[in-house]
């Protein structure tokens, strides 16, 4: 949910908030977890002719509830933990609009900085329970790409199509790391390395929005990220209610 307004006939500013929930499990080893997310964002933008300037800042609170099962020959235990984390993000972007007939093209360049931190945690559950220290990860991304947008009327409805393609470069803590200890041996620590964040990738988005009425819009979109050793694909649907 959000709201925006125009200041001094120049700046378009707004704020938005959202709630989210994520659940995951691994059936083969019976591990599971859930995360509640609470989002708050501020954004603004202005233009100088065809040049657009966009700025944004966002913060997300995460509450994690993790349940692990540890199994190997002659040993079986469960370990649980609950802790909090937070994500802070800053974004700046420049775009330049070029109109060709009914299609608007926009080359753009952007810089995005993300800071993820997590509280320390202590698992309960026995000899296999782990203790984790506070941790933080700083990552920045620069993007260079091209967007396109068009709209047309069909069967009395206004339909908008949009898409983008870009190159993204990552900097900073691209390999997540954290130090852990066993609860009964706090002097013995070891390092866990997470899935690396790719340094170079291609980003592709596309979507279509249908304005059902003055207040309601239905949309369907696709987003993909492609790199040398990974790819990520997502499809999303949305309902927009303006009031």
C-alpha positions as CSV (number, residue, x, y, z in Angstrom):
1,X,0.0,0.0,0.0
2,X,1.3,3.5,-0.8
3,X,0.6,7.1,-1.5
4,X,2.3,9.7,-3.6
5,X,2.0,13.4,-4.5
6,X,3.5,16.2,-6.6
7,X,5.6,18.9,-4.9
8,X,6.1,22.3,-6.4
9,X,4.9,21.0,-9.8
10,X,8.3,19.4,-10.1
11,X,9.0,16.5,-7.7
12,X,6.9,13.3,-7.6
13,X,7.4,11.8,-4.1
14,X,5.7,9.0,-2.2
15,X,5.8,6.3,0.5
16,X,4.8,2.7,0.5
17,X,4.5,-0.2,2.9
18,X,4.0,-3.9,2.6
19,X,3.8,-7.2,4.5
20,X,5.2,-10.5,3.2
21,X,5.6,-14.1,4.3
22,X,8.1,-16.7,3.0
23,X,8.0,-20.4,3.8
24,X,10.5,-23.0,2.6
25,X,11.3,-26.6,3.3
26,X,13.5,-29.5,2.1
27,X,11.4,-32.6,2.2
28,X,14.3,-35.1,2.0
29,X,15.9,-34.0,5.2
30,X,12.9,-32.4,6.8
31,X,14.3,-28.9,7.3
32,X,11.9,-25.9,7.2
33,X,11.7,-22.2,7.9
34,X,9.5,-19.2,7.7
35,X,10.2,-15.5,7.4
36,X,7.9,-12.6,8.0
37,X,8.8,-9.4,6.2
38,X,7.7,-5.8,6.9
39,X,8.6,-3.2,4.2
40,X,8.8,0.5,4.2
41,X,9.9,2.6,1.2
42,X,10.3,6.3,0.3
43,X,10.8,7.4,-3.3
44,X,11.0,10.5,-5.4
45,X,11.7,11.7,-8.9
46,X,11.9,14.7,-11.1
47,X,12.5,15.6,-14.8
48,X,14.5,18.0,-16.8
49,X,13.0,17.8,-20.3
50,X,13.6,14.2,-21.5
51,X,16.0,13.5,-18.6
52,X,14.5,11.7,-15.6
53,X,16.0,11.5,-12.1
54,X,14.8,8.9,-9.7
55,X,15.8,8.3,-6.0
56,X,14.6,5.8,-3.5
57,X,15.3,4.3,-0.1
58,X,13.8,1.2,1.6
59,X,14.0,-0.8,4.8
60,X,12.8,-4.3,5.5
61,X,12.5,-6.0,8.8
62,X,12.8,-9.8,8.8
63,X,11.7,-12.2,11.5
64,X,13.1,-15.7,10.9
65,X,12.0,-19.0,12.4
66,X,14.2,-21.9,11.4
67,X,13.8,-25.6,12.2
68,X,16.7,-28.0,11.2
69,X,17.0,-31.8,11.4
70,X,20.5,-33.2,11.7
71,X,20.7,-36.9,10.7
72,X,23.6,-39.3,10.1
73,X,24.2,-42.9,11.1
74,X,23.4,-43.5,14.8
75,X,22.5,-39.8,15.3
76,X,19.4,-37.7,14.9
77,X,18.5,-34.3,16.4
78,X,16.4,-31.2,15.8
79,X,17.6,-27.6,16.2
80,X,15.5,-24.5,16.3
81,X,16.3,-20.8,16.2
82,X,14.5,-17.5,16.0
83,X,16.1,-14.2,15.2
84,X,15.7,-10.9,13.4
85,X,17.4,-9.4,10.4
86,X,17.1,-6.2,8.4
87,X,17.8,-5.0,4.8
88,X,18.5,-1.3,3.9
89,X,18.6,-0.2,0.3
90,X,19.4,3.0,-1.6
91,X,18.8,3.6,-5.3
92,X,19.6,6.3,-7.7
93,X,18.8,6.3,-11.4
94,X,19.0,8.5,-14.6
95,X,16.9,7.8,-17.6
96,X,16.4,9.6,-21.0
97,X,13.1,9.3,-22.8
98,X,13.0,8.8,-26.6
99,X,9.6,8.6,-28.3
100,X,9.2,6.7,-31.6
101,X,5.6,6.7,-32.7
102,X,3.5,5.0,-30.0
103,X,6.6,3.5,-28.2
104,X,8.6,5.2,-25.6
105,X,12.2,4.0,-25.2
106,X,14.3,4.9,-22.2
107,X,18.1,4.2,-21.9
108,X,18.9,4.2,-18.2
109,X,21.8,3.9,-15.7
110,X,21.4,3.1,-12.0
111,X,23.3,2.5,-8.8
112,X,21.9,0.4,-6.0
113,X,23.4,-0.2,-2.6
114,X,22.1,-2.9,-0.2
115,X,23.1,-3.6,3.4
116,X,21.9,-6.8,5.0
117,X,22.5,-7.4,8.7
118,X,21.3,-10.2,11.0
119,X,21.3,-10.6,14.7
120,X,23.2,-13.3,16.5
121,X,21.3,-16.5,17.3
122,X,21.6,-19.5,19.6
123,X,19.9,-22.7,18.5
124,X,18.2,-25.1,20.9
125,X,18.3,-28.8,20.4
126,X,21.3,-30.6,21.7
127,X,25.0,-31.2,20.8
128,X,24.4,-30.2,17.1
129,X,22.9,-26.8,18.0
130,X,24.8,-23.8,16.6
131,X,25.6,-20.3,17.8
132,X,25.9,-17.5,15.2
133,X,27.3,-14.1,15.7
134,X,25.9,-10.8,14.3
135,X,26.7,-10.5,10.6
136,X,26.4,-7.9,7.9
137,X,26.8,-7.9,4.1
138,X,27.3,-4.9,1.9
139,X,26.6,-5.2,-1.9
140,X,26.3,-2.6,-4.6
141,X,25.0,-3.0,-8.2
142,X,25.4,-0.8,-11.2
143,X,23.0,-1.3,-14.1
144,X,23.0,-0.1,-17.7
145,X,20.0,-0.9,-20.0
146,X,17.1,0.0,-22.1
147,X,13.3,0.1,-21.3
148,X,10.4,0.3,-23.7
149,X,6.7,1.0,-23.1
150,X,3.6,1.3,-25.3
151,X,-0.2,1.3,-24.9
152,X,-3.2,0.7,-27.1
153,X,-6.9,0.1,-26.8
154,X,-8.6,-3.2,-27.5
155,X,-12.2,-4.2,-26.9
156,X,-12.7,-0.9,-25.0
157,X,-9.9,-1.6,-22.6
158,X,-6.5,0.2,-22.3
159,X,-3.6,-2.2,-22.5
160,X,0.0,-1.3,-21.7
161,X,3.0,-3.4,-22.6
162,X,6.5,-2.9,-21.2
163,X,9.9,-4.6,-21.2
164,X,13.5,-4.0,-20.4
165,X,17.0,-5.5,-20.9
166,X,20.1,-4.5,-19.0
167,X,23.5,-5.4,-17.8
168,X,24.2,-5.5,-14.1
169,X,27.6,-5.4,-12.3
170,X,28.0,-6.4,-8.7
171,X,30.5,-5.1,-6.2
172,X,31.3,-5.7,-2.5
173,X,30.6,-8.8,-0.4
174,X,29.5,-11.0,-3.2
175,X,30.3,-14.2,-1.3
176,X,28.2,-14.5,1.9
177,X,30.2,-15.7,4.9
178,X,29.3,-16.3,8.5
179,X,31.2,-17.8,11.5
180,X,29.4,-20.5,13.6
181,X,30.3,-22.5,16.7
182,X,28.7,-25.5,18.3
183,X,26.8,-24.6,21.4
184,X,28.8,-26.9,23.7
185,X,32.1,-25.9,22.2
186,X,32.0,-22.1,22.0
187,X,35.8,-21.8,21.4
188,X,35.7,-23.9,18.2
189,X,34.4,-21.9,15.3
190,X,34.1,-22.6,11.6
191,X,33.1,-20.6,8.5
192,X,30.1,-21.2,6.3
193,X,30.1,-19.8,2.8
194,X,26.8,-19.2,1.0
195,X,25.8,-19.1,-2.6
196,X,27.9,-16.4,-4.4
197,X,26.2,-13.4,-5.9
198,X,27.1,-13.2,-9.6
199,X,29.3,-10.2,-10.5
200,X,28.0,-9.9,-14.1
201,X,24.5,-10.7,-15.2
202,X,21.8,-9.9,-17.8
203,X,18.4,-8.7,-16.6
204,X,15.2,-9.1,-18.6
205,X,11.7,-8.0,-17.7
206,X,8.4,-7.9,-19.6
207,X,4.8,-7.4,-18.7
208,X,1.3,-6.4,-19.7
209,X,-1.2,-4.3,-17.8
210,X,-5.0,-4.1,-18.5
211,X,-6.9,-1.2,-17.1
212,X,-10.3,-2.7,-16.2
213,X,-11.8,0.5,-14.9
214,X,-10.6,3.9,-13.6
215,X,-9.5,2.4,-10.3
216,X,-8.6,-1.3,-11.1
217,X,-5.7,-2.6,-13.2
218,X,-4.7,-6.2,-13.7
219,X,-1.1,-7.1,-14.7
220,X,1.1,-10.1,-15.5
221,X,4.9,-9.9,-15.7
222,X,8.1,-11.8,-16.1
223,X,11.6,-11.2,-14.8
224,X,14.8,-13.1,-15.5
225,X,18.4,-12.9,-14.5
226,X,21.0,-14.8,-16.5
227,X,24.7,-15.2,-15.8
228,X,27.5,-17.7,-16.7
229,X,26.7,-20.1,-13.9
230,X,23.2,-19.3,-12.8
231,X,19.8,-18.2,-13.9
232,X,16.6,-17.0,-12.1
233,X,13.2,-16.8,-13.6
234,X,10.0,-15.4,-12.0
235,X,6.4,-14.8,-13.1
236,X,4.2,-12.4,-11.2
237,X,0.6,-11.3,-11.2
238,X,-0.7,-8.1,-9.7
239,X,-3.9,-6.2,-8.9
240,X,-3.7,-2.4,-8.6
241,X,-6.5,-0.5,-6.9
242,X,-6.2,3.3,-6.9
243,X,-8.1,5.4,-4.5
